[in-house]
Amino acid sequence: MSHLLFLLVRLQATLVVARGRRDERGDVPGWVLVTLMTVGLVGAITAVAQPQLTRMLSNALAKVQ
């Protein structure tokens, strides 16, 4: 009976530790996903609008000089 009690206590301790680890790791994939999506959006917008952005920057710099 004491062996069964020991196993139950050990199982509970393992589950508590596993739950704590899972909670800590839960934020990282979301953060990484947001970062990668942002990079993708900036890359896509830059690819589509690069000529217009270059023209706008050139015009702005020409007005300053």
C-alpha positions as CSV (number, residue, x, y, z in Angstrom):
1,M,0.0,0.0,0.0
2,S,2.8,2.4,0.8
3,H,4.4,1.7,-2.6
4,L,1.1,2.7,-4.3
5,L,1.0,5.9,-2.2
6,F,4.6,6.7,-3.2
7,L,3.8,6.2,-6.9
8,L,0.7,8.4,-6.6
9,V,2.7,11.2,-4.9
10,R,5.4,10.9,-7.5
11,L,2.9,11.0,-10.4
12,Q,1.3,14.1,-8.9
13,A,4.7,15.8,-8.6
14,T,5.6,15.0,-12.2
15,L,2.3,16.4,-13.5
16,V,2.7,19.6,-11.5
17,V,6.2,20.1,-12.9
18,A,5.0,19.3,-16.4
19,R,2.1,21.7,-16.2
20,G,4.5,24.5,-15.0
21,R,6.9,23.9,-17.9
22,R,4.0,23.9,-20.5
23,D,2.8,27.2,-19.2
24,E,6.2,28.8,-19.5
25,R,6.7,27.6,-23.0
26,G,3.2,28.7,-24.2
27,D,4.1,32.3,-24.8
28,V,7.2,31.8,-27.0
29,P,5.5,30.3,-30.1
30,G,2.9,33.0,-30.2
31,W,5.6,35.7,-29.9
32,V,7.6,34.0,-32.7
33,L,4.5,33.7,-34.9
34,V,3.7,37.4,-34.5
35,T,7.3,38.3,-35.3
36,L,7.4,36.1,-38.4
37,M,4.0,37.4,-39.7
38,T,5.2,41.0,-39.2
39,V,8.4,40.3,-41.2
40,G,6.3,38.6,-43.9
41,L,3.9,41.5,-44.1
42,V,6.7,44.1,-44.3
43,G,8.4,42.0,-47.0
44,A,5.2,41.7,-49.1
45,I,4.4,45.4,-48.8
46,T,7.9,46.4,-49.7
47,A,7.9,44.1,-52.7
48,V,4.7,45.6,-54.0
49,A,5.3,49.2,-53.1
50,Q,9.0,49.6,-53.6
51,P,8.9,51.9,-56.6
52,Q,6.4,54.2,-55.0
53,L,8.3,54.3,-51.7
54,T,11.6,55.0,-53.6
55,R,10.0,57.8,-55.5
56,M,8.5,59.3,-52.3
57,L,11.8,59.2,-50.5
58,S,13.6,60.8,-53.5
59,N,11.1,63.6,-53.7
60,A,11.3,64.2,-49.9
61,L,15.1,64.3,-50.0
62,A,15.0,66.6,-53.1
63,K,12.8,69.1,-51.2
64,V,15.1,69.2,-48.2
65,Q,18.2,70.0,-50.3
